[in-house]
Amino acid sequence: MIDYDPYSHEVMQNPWPAYARLRAEAPAYYLEKYDCWFLSRFDDIWEATTKPDIFTVEQGVTPAQVLLKEEPPPTSFMTLDMPRQKIYRGLINDVYKRGRVGRMEPHVRETVRDLLRPLAEQGRFDVCRDLAMPLATRIIGELIGISAEDADALHTDIALLLAREEGQVGTSPEGGAAVERLMGRVAGIVMAKMEEAKSGAEGGDDHLSVWVRSRPEGEPMSVEELCGNVFGMMVTGTEVTPLAVANTIYYLAKHPEQRARVQADLSLVPHVFAESLRYDQPTNLLGRRVRQDTVVQGEQLREGQGVMFLWASANRDELEFDRADAFDIDRRPRRTLSFGHGIHKCLGEHLGVLEGCVLLEEILRAAPDFEVLEEGVKRTYGEFLHGFDHVPIEFTPGALG
């Protein structure tokens, strides 16, 4: 009998054994306590993401919302079904297309180098905390249209919201207070931008200015909707890429032959980053609600029940990937679920890849002899995000060229 619970200490600490058993023995697994199904195989999740008529996001997608029935945050384009999802996502969709993101590369690289310069002179820093997180927070803040100070403050509260301790199920009192503080700050930012628009200020092409000016369904977006969009973009834009970059550095250190090849040929960095995302996917799971009865793996999923997509499990599915549990930079899969699939595929995919690759290239140039300080390595502990959020490295210090 499989004893799986996403909130158990064993799973939050190391989900891979449980995922292997789920894929082999119960690919559609039901937990009565949550009235929810858990899909663990690649094909099942890939197929489910293409059926928005059967699986809805409008009652929330996070574990807290789907499993614990916590109230969803204010509506954003991330929690809308078609056709409204297309309308609202379309307001900023062009910014994240591959070509537009590619033109951001000089700015992203300059920002990385500005952050890295003092760290390179020290000869020691934490890949996630000191470099990747500040970079991601700064870039998404600029795109949204908020100050660096506000972006840093919002990210601090997001970290408190997501923090977990052993035995904790759902948001802690400290996390709840952080959400209130965060949403209060976001509301202040939003209302200030709305006042600027009322005064006749033209506004820029940042997301918040675009949202305030827009009339997606004939009416201005509400304060709550604007706050929901800012909140959603800050969470997704500040957490995933830093974990993926730290993971990549950690796994390169664990595979010296592959590391040597990458160090000698930085054109391999995109493949390394893609393999790291597949091998240890930061977004562990997200969910939906069943909107009409359906069958998966011979199991009857009923209207109103929850369903969680175990992304990280799917990306290690032996039926999809040869030697799925091996970290292999020569892997060139025809598809992955690293950024999801279907109409809710990650909007920021190309930005995340750009940030990740630039960060890795600059780290490998500045610290070619880096060593991971194992005593300081730490993984996230929680049900939602997985990966290494502390990866300190040491290397020969020097001025950035």
C-alpha positions, 0 to 999 in steps of 0.5 A: 500500500502506498502511503503518499501525502504531499505534506508528509515530512518524508515527501517534502524532504525527498519525494523521488521514492514516493513518485517512483512508486506512484508512477509504477503502482498508482499513476492516478492516486486518490487521497480521501482526506483531500478529495483529490487525485494525484497524477504522476505519469508524463502522458497523463499530465500532458494530456490533462493540460490540453483539456481546460473544458474538463480541468478548471483553474478558476478555484485555484491551482496551488496545493493550499487552494486545491487540497486545503480549500484555502481561498484563492488570491485575487483573480489573475490571468493565471486563474482564468479559464478560456476565453477570458484567460486569453484576453487577460494573458494577451495584455502582456503576452507579446513581452514574453515572446522569444524574440522580445525576450532575446532583445533583453539579453544585454540588459539581463547580462549587464545586471548579472555582472553588476551583481556578480562583480563584488561577489567575484572579488570576495571569492565566495557567495551563495548562488541562489541567495546572493545572485540568482534571487536578486537578479530574478527579483530585479528583472520581474520588478522592472517588467511589472513596473515597481521599484527595486525596494518594493520588489525586494520587500514583496519577495521577502514576504513571498519567502515567508509565505512559502516557508514550511517547518516539519509537521506544518500543513498549509500557511503558518501564522507568520505566512498569513501575516506576510500575505496581509503585509504583501497584499497591502503593499501591492494595493498601495502600489496599484492605487498609486499607479491608478491615481497617476493614470487619473491625473492624465499621466501617460504611463509606460509599457510596464505591466502595471501601466498596461493593466491600468490602461486596459479595458479587457472586458469593456471595464477597467480592471479592479484593484483586486484583479490588479493586485492578483496579477502583481502577486502572481507575477512576483511569485512565479518570477522570483522563485523558480529560476533561482532554484533552477540555477542553484540546482544546475551548479550543484549537479555540475559539481556532482558530475565533474566530467560533464562539468568539464565539458560545459566549462570548455564549451559554454554553448552547452549551457542551454542544454545543461539548464534544460536538463537540470529543469527536467531532472529536479523541477522546481515547480513540484506540483500544481492543480486543477478542479474537475469540472466534468466527470472524466476517466484517467488510468481507469479511475473515475474522477468526479466533478468538483474533486481536486487533481494535482499534476506532479510535474517533478514526477512526470519529468522523471517518468521512465516511460518518457525518458531513457534513464530518467533518474540520470543527470545527462547533459547530452539529453535532447528530449522531444518534450518536457513538462518543465514549463507546463503545457497547454494554454496555461504553459508558463508565460515566462518560459523564455525569460526564465531560460534567458536568465538561467543561461546568462547566470550560468555563463557568467558564474562559470566565467567568473568562478571556473574553479568553484567548489560547492561548500557542502556544509552550507547546502540546503534544499527547500522544504515544502510541498510546492517548490523543490530545489536547492535554495542555499548553494554556497560556492568558493573559488579563486577571487578576482576582478570581473573581466 
